[in-house]
């Protein structure tokens, strides 16, 4: 899978709600249709990001769960 990424944000080690807050700030700086890749280690981020995009115009293009990281590719709406 290859998704063109406009910005990458590594929020590893941060706990809820910081990964989501930092992702929101990064998305605000992007133009519509640009893609933000977020790398997180907080298991709660999975719930937080799903809830966030369901209440916004943004879209999760892909989600990857590894042993200790969660990666999200979010397209700005």
N, CA, C and O of each residue as an XYZ file, in Angstrom:
308
protein
N       0.848     -1.181      0.000
C       0.000      0.000      0.000
C       0.890      1.240      0.000
O       1.771      1.383      0.848
N       0.655      2.124     -0.947
C       1.392      3.385     -0.966
C       0.407      4.548     -1.029
O      -0.389      4.662     -1.961
N       0.481      5.392     -0.031
C      -0.335      6.601      0.012
C       0.620      7.775      0.080
O       1.507      7.817      0.933
N       0.439      8.720     -0.812
C       1.285      9.906     -0.814
C       0.972     10.742      0.424
O      -0.180     11.105      0.665
N       2.008     11.041      1.204
C       1.841     11.762      2.470
C       2.403     13.174      2.340
O       3.518     13.365      1.854
N       1.628     14.155      2.777
C       2.077     15.552      2.737
C       2.798     15.953      4.016
O       3.678     16.813      3.996
N       2.422     15.327      5.131
C       3.081     15.605      6.403
C       2.999     14.369      7.282
O       2.000     13.649      7.271
N       4.068     14.130      8.048
C       4.083     13.007      8.989
C       4.221     13.559     10.398
O       5.031     14.450     10.653
N       3.421     13.018     11.308
C       3.415     13.461     12.701
C       3.637     12.246     13.593
O       2.841     11.306     13.589
N       4.731     12.275     14.362
C       5.031     11.179     15.277
C       4.684     11.625     16.697
O       5.355     12.481     17.274
N       3.633     11.037     17.243
C       3.192     11.374     18.606
C       3.426     10.186     19.551
O       2.719     10.014     20.543
N       4.417      9.389     19.221
C       4.770      8.235     20.051
C       5.090      8.689     21.465
O       5.765      9.697     21.671
N       4.596      7.931     22.433
C       4.870      8.230     23.830
C       3.869      9.181     24.471
O       3.833      9.306     25.695
N       3.064      9.846     23.668
C       2.063     10.763     24.218
C       0.776     10.011     24.529
O       0.391      9.086     23.814
N       0.127     10.420     25.597
C      -1.118      9.782     26.015
C      -2.305     10.674     25.679
O      -2.162     11.883     25.498
N      -3.472     10.059     25.600
C      -4.735     10.735     25.340
C      -4.880     11.942     26.276
O      -4.628     11.813     27.475
N      -5.271     13.088     25.767
C      -5.753     13.416     24.428
C      -4.692     14.028     23.518
O      -5.033     14.507     22.436
N      -3.423     14.031     23.912
C      -2.392     14.734     23.147
C      -2.216     14.273     21.698
O      -2.058     15.128     20.827
N      -2.234     12.968     21.386
C      -2.093     12.584     19.976
C      -3.162     13.224     19.084
O      -2.864     13.713     17.994
N      -4.393     13.214     19.554
C      -5.480     13.792     18.762
C      -5.351     15.314     18.667
O      -5.565     15.881     17.595
N      -5.010     15.972     19.754
C      -4.865     17.431     19.726
C      -3.757     17.853     18.768
O      -3.931     18.806     18.009
N      -2.625     17.160     18.793
C      -1.527     17.495     17.896
C      -1.899     17.199     16.439
O      -1.492     17.928     15.534
N      -2.671     16.131     16.213
C      -3.124     15.815     14.858
C      -4.086     16.886     14.343
O      -4.024     17.263     13.172
N      -4.966     17.374     15.203
C      -5.892     18.439     14.810
C      -5.128     19.686     14.384
O      -5.456     20.303     13.370
N      -4.106     20.058     15.159
C      -3.294     21.227     14.818
C      -2.587     21.033     13.480
O      -2.530     21.952     12.663
N      -2.054     19.846     13.263
C      -1.363     19.556     12.002
C      -2.337     19.602     10.826
O      -2.002     20.128      9.765
N      -3.537     19.054     11.008
C      -4.543     19.081      9.941
C      -4.961     20.511      9.615
O      -5.199     20.837      8.452
N      -5.051     21.358     10.624
C      -5.423     22.756     10.392
C      -4.436     23.455      9.471
O      -4.814     24.368      8.736
N      -3.182     23.040      9.502
C      -2.142     23.673      8.689
C      -2.099     23.134      7.258
O      -1.431     23.707      6.397
N      -2.808     22.037      7.006
C      -2.814     21.440      5.661
C      -3.933     22.010      4.801
O      -4.923     22.541      5.305
N      -3.753     21.888      3.500
C      -4.798     22.275      2.545
C      -5.768     21.101      2.384
O      -5.393     19.952      2.620
N      -7.013     21.382      1.984
C      -7.965     20.292      1.754
C      -7.391     19.256      0.787
O      -6.726     19.597     -0.191
N      -7.662     17.991      1.082
C      -7.241     16.817      0.304
C      -5.791     16.411      0.556
O      -5.342     15.400      0.017
N      -5.050     17.171      1.358
C      -3.711     16.733      1.709
C      -3.806     15.624      2.756
O      -4.825     15.482      3.433
N      -2.732     14.839      2.882
C      -2.750     13.666      3.747
C      -1.731     13.816      4.878
O      -0.571     14.167      4.665
N      -2.215     13.535      6.084
C      -1.388     13.534      7.286
C      -1.223     12.091      7.754
O      -2.207     11.374      7.934
N       0.027     11.670      7.951
C       0.273     10.352      8.535
C       0.601     10.570     10.004
O       1.493     11.350     10.338
N      -0.124      9.878     10.881
C       0.100      9.987     12.316
C       0.587      8.638     12.843
O       0.007      7.592     12.553
N       1.669      8.690     13.623
C       2.201      7.494     14.267
C       2.015      7.675     15.773
O       2.548      8.614     16.363
N       1.259      6.772     16.384
C       0.953      6.880     17.814
C       1.246      5.559     18.511
O       1.314      4.504     17.881
N       1.417      5.645     19.834
C       1.627      4.430     20.626
C       0.502      4.228     21.647
O       0.423      3.176     22.281
N      -0.348      5.209     21.803
C      -1.445      5.142     22.775
C      -2.592      4.304     22.200
O      -3.165      4.679     21.178
N      -2.939      3.175     22.835
C      -4.039      2.345     22.338
C      -5.368      3.097     22.249
O      -6.208      2.763     21.414
N      -5.567      4.102     23.096
C      -6.815      4.878     23.063
C      -6.926      5.713     21.795
O      -8.013      6.183     21.458
N      -5.809      5.904     21.085
C      -5.853      6.722     19.865
C      -6.763      6.100     18.812
O      -7.368      6.813     18.011
N      -6.859      4.787     18.810
C      -7.715      4.115     17.822
C      -9.163      4.588     17.964
O      -9.803      4.947     16.976
N      -9.663      4.587     19.173
C     -11.028      5.055     19.439
C     -11.147      6.561     19.165
O     -12.102      7.018     18.538
N     -10.161      7.313     19.646
C     -10.202      8.776     19.501
C     -10.233      9.223     18.045
O     -11.036     10.077     17.672
N      -9.358      8.646     17.220
C      -9.292      9.060     15.817
C     -10.552      8.655     15.048
O     -11.043      9.412     14.210
N     -11.074      7.456     15.337
C     -12.315      7.031     14.664
C     -13.465      7.980     15.006
O     -14.234      8.376     14.130
N     -13.570      8.331     16.260
C     -14.617      9.249     16.712
C     -14.434     10.631     16.087
O     -15.402     11.253     15.647
N     -13.206     11.101     16.051
C     -12.894     12.416     15.494
C     -13.305     12.530     14.025
O     -13.966     13.495     13.641
N     -12.917     11.546     13.199
C     -13.247     11.654     11.774
C     -14.744     11.484     11.522
O     -15.272     12.022     10.549
N     -15.424     10.747     12.385
C     -16.870     10.586     12.200
C     -17.620     11.894     12.461
O     -18.755     12.065     12.016
N     -16.979     12.816     13.186
C     -17.603     14.099     13.505
C     -16.990     15.243     12.700
O     -17.233     16.411     13.005
N     -16.208     14.926     11.691
C     -15.556     15.964     10.896
C     -15.638     15.595      9.414
O     -16.235     14.585      9.041
N     -15.035     16.422      8.596
C     -15.001     16.150      7.154
C     -13.771     15.345      6.767
O     -13.609     14.978      5.603
N     -12.911     15.072      7.723
C     -11.690     14.327      7.445
C     -12.015     12.845      7.251
O     -13.084     12.370      7.634
N     -11.066     12.131      6.648
C     -11.298     10.720      6.334
C     -10.027      9.924      6.628
O      -8.931     10.336      6.248
N     -10.173      8.797      7.297
C      -9.042      7.894      7.492
C      -8.937      7.029      6.239
O      -9.808      6.203      5.963
N      -7.854      7.232      5.484
C      -7.648      6.472      4.250
C      -7.134      5.071      4.554
O      -7.460      4.110      3.858
N      -6.318      4.972      5.613
C      -5.750      3.678      5.985
C      -5.407      3.697      7.468
O      -5.165      4.749      8.060
N      -5.394      2.506      8.045
C      -5.037      2.336      9.453
C      -4.191      1.084      9.552
O      -4.533      0.047      8.986
N      -3.090      1.182     10.270
C      -2.190      0.039     10.418
C      -1.831     -0.123     11.891
O      -1.344      0.808     12.532
N      -2.076     -1.303     12.407
C      -1.795     -1.599     13.818
C      -0.644     -2.593     13.871
O      -0.746     -3.708     13.359
N       0.456     -2.173     14.498
C       1.616     -3.045     14.657
C       1.736     -3.440     16.125
O       0.832     -3.167     16.914
N       2.820     -4.067     16.490
C       3.009     -4.540     17.866
C       2.834     -3.429     18.888
O       2.169     -3.616     19.907
N       3.427     -2.278     18.619
C       3.342     -1.198     19.605
C       3.031      0.168     18.994
O       3.116      1.185     19.683
N       2.676      0.201     17.723
C       2.326      1.483     17.093
C       1.009      1.391     16.330
O       0.582      0.324     15.890
N       0.399      2.541     16.199
C      -0.836      2.694     15.434
C      -0.558      3.786     14.414
O      -0.167      4.892     14.787
N      -0.755      3.492     13.125
C      -0.518      4.474     12.068
C      -1.836      4.810     11.382
O      -2.633      3.933     11.047
N      -2.036      6.111     11.186
C      -3.247      6.603     10.535
C      -2.851      7.481      9.371
O      -1.959      8.320      9.491
N      -3.513      7.290      8.245
C      -3.356      8.178      7.109
C      -4.677      8.929      6.999
O      -5.701      8.350      6.636
N      -4.650     10.219      7.315
C      -5.867     11.010      7.378
C      -5.878     12.052      6.276
O      -4.970     12.875      6.167
N      -6.917     12.003      5.465
C      -7.092     12.984      4.388
C      -7.916     14.137      4.918
O      -9.008     13.945      5.452
N      -7.375     15.350      4.762
C      -8.095     16.522      5.251
C      -9.328     16.771      4.396
O      -9.263     16.752      3.167
N     -10.454     17.006      5.067
C     -11.729     17.264      4.383
C     -11.910     18.720      4.056
O     -12.929     19.102      3.481
